[in-house]
């Protein structure tokens, strides 16, 4: 990754969405092939998980390890949830895979993150507010990514940096305004829902109120998430009309679950991301230049 000479700094914002993030992986692999780099990156939940392989320039890693381990109960399963409290197994996902099975290039991440800031968005369980954490040493800061991808109700609270953290998408699903606020007025935004999608209110309100009764602000943030998400999408679409954003999102509706384990569906979403990114290349280059 190389530092740009752009007068206007450009951010890259990666939405989450669980296994819909295979779409993001496809987009980012095209970016690596075409040497498309923003001046800073922020990932939310799955966007953080798959964005880290972009930062380490490990082309194909996201689709590779997911296809290999998606049906392994050590990766994601009800068995893991019942045994550990985490539906994505902490030890397997954040130790065995990156350190032994599909080795992560921590050195390349560190080298790139020194030039191109990488942020992870988490939600503070005590305050219900989003926390935007810059990561410079991924080996030491892996727990921030884990927190960002720790879904409420099926994950344990992550304790890191003196804070209680969970899913970044709860506090800020698409943190474009955060990036705009710190100087990245132009943004490439990768979404995992197609145009016209409207998020509905949570169907788990009673469970959320019971599970997090000690954290009323976190409950409130969860219950308002759909409104905040829909407002964020509307704002981003307006930024695009003003020439201050470029949105890449699924060009078709495709049914895939947040915890999808069907390999064919994962491959389809990955290839859809590649196709949509390729279709935007000329527009992206003009936007970046």
ChimeraX attribute file (.defattr): number of C-alpha atoms within 10 A of each C-alpha:
attribute: neighborCount
match mode: 1-to-1
recipient: residues
	/A:1	19
	/A:2	12
	/A:3	11
	/A:4	16
	/A:5	9
	/A:6	11
	/A:7	7
	/A:8	14
	/A:9	17
	/A:10	26
	/A:11	26
	/A:12	23
	/A:13	26
	/A:14	31
	/A:15	29
	/A:16	29
	/A:17	23
	/A:18	19
	/A:19	23
	/A:20	27
	/A:21	31
	/A:22	28
	/A:23	32
	/A:24	33
	/A:25	28
	/A:26	26
	/A:27	24
	/A:28	29
	/A:29	25
	/A:30	21
	/A:31	20
	/A:32	17
	/A:33	10
	/A:34	12
	/A:35	11
	/A:36	16
	/A:37	21
	/A:38	24
	/A:39	22
	/A:40	19
	/A:41	27
	/A:42	28
	/A:43	31
	/A:44	32
	/A:45	31
	/A:46	30
	/A:47	35
	/A:48	29
	/A:49	23
	/A:50	25
	/A:51	28
	/A:52	26
	/A:53	22
	/A:54	25
	/A:55	25
	/A:56	21
	/A:57	21
	/A:58	17
	/A:59	19
	/A:60	16
	/A:61	18
	/A:62	24
	/A:63	20
	/A:64	12
	/A:65	14
	/A:66	18
	/A:67	16
	/A:68	10
	/A:69	17
	/A:70	19
	/A:71	15
	/A:72	12
	/A:73	15
	/A:74	18
	/A:75	20
	/A:76	22
	/A:77	19
	/A:78	15
	/A:79	15
	/A:80	18
	/A:81	17
	/A:82	11
	/A:83	11
	/A:84	16
	/A:85	17
	/A:86	22
	/A:87	24
	/A:88	26
	/A:89	22
	/A:90	21
	/A:91	12
	/A:92	18
	/A:93	16
	/A:94	17
	/A:95	15
	/A:96	15
	/A:97	16
	/A:98	16
	/A:99	15
	/A:100	10
	/A:101	11
	/A:102	13
	/A:103	13
	/A:104	20
	/A:105	18
	/A:106	20
	/A:107	13
	/A:108	15
	/A:109	24
	/A:110	20
	/A:111	15
	/A:112	20
	/A:113	23
	/A:114	12
	/A:115	15
	/A:116	22
	/A:117	18
	/A:118	27
	/A:119	25
	/A:120	27
	/A:121	32
	/A:122	33
	/A:123	26
	/A:124	24
	/A:125	25
	/A:126	16
	/A:127	18
	/A:128	21
	/A:129	18
	/A:130	23
	/A:131	19
	/A:132	21
	/A:133	15
	/A:134	16
	/A:135	21
	/A:136	20
	/A:137	15
	/A:138	20
	/A:139	18
	/A:140	10
	/A:141	15
	/A:142	15
	/A:143	18
	/A:144	29
	/A:145	29
	/A:146	26
	/A:147	27
	/A:148	28
	/A:149	29
	/A:150	27
	/A:151	21
	/A:152	17
	/A:153	16
	/A:154	16
	/A:155	21
	/A:156	19
	/A:157	20
	/A:158	19
	/A:159	13
	/A:160	13
	/A:161	10
	/A:162	6
	/A:163	15
	/A:164	17
	/A:165	30
	/A:166	31
	/A:167	30
	/A:168	35
	/A:169	28
	/A:170	30
	/A:171	27
	/A:172	25
	/A:173	28
	/A:174	26
	/A:175	23
	/A:176	27
	/A:177	16
	/A:178	15
	/A:179	21
	/A:180	16
	/A:181	9
	/A:182	8
	/A:183	13
	/A:184	20
	/A:185	18
	/A:186	23
	/A:187	29
	/A:188	22
	/A:189	22
	/A:190	26
	/A:191	24
	/A:192	25
	/A:193	22
	/A:194	14
	/A:195	16
	/A:196	8
	/A:197	10
	/A:198	14
	/A:199	13
	/A:200	12
	/A:201	13
	/A:202	13
	/A:203	9
	/A:204	11
	/A:205	14
	/A:206	10
	/A:207	13
	/A:208	20
	/A:209	17
	/A:210	10
	/A:211	13
	/A:212	16
	/A:213	12
	/A:214	12
	/A:215	16
	/A:216	16
	/A:217	17
	/A:218	24
	/A:219	25
	/A:220	14
	/A:221	20
	/A:222	22
	/A:223	19
	/A:224	16
	/A:225	21
	/A:226	18
	/A:227	13
	/A:228	19
	/A:229	20
	/A:230	15
	/A:231	13
	/A:232	18
	/A:233	20
	/A:234	12
	/A:235	14
	/A:236	21
	/A:237	17
	/A:238	13
	/A:239	18
	/A:240	17
	/A:241	11
	/A:242	9
	/A:243	12
	/A:244	18
	/A:245	23
	/A:246	22
	/A:247	19
	/A:248	24
	/A:249	21
	/A:250	22
	/A:251	14
	/A:252	11
	/A:253	11
	/A:254	14
	/A:255	10
	/A:256	16
	/A:257	14
	/A:258	13
	/A:259	15
	/A:260	16
	/A:261	19
	/A:262	14
	/A:263	16
	/A:264	10
	/A:265	18
	/A:266	23
	/A:267	18
	/A:268	16
	/A:269	25
	/A:270	24
	/A:271	18
	/A:272	22
	/A:273	28
	/A:274	21
	/A:275	17
	/A:276	19
	/A:277	24
	/A:278	16
	/A:279	12
	/A:280	13
	/A:281	15
	/A:282	10
	/A:283	11
	/A:284	18
	/A:285	11
	/A:286	8
	/A:287	16
	/A:288	19
	/A:289	11
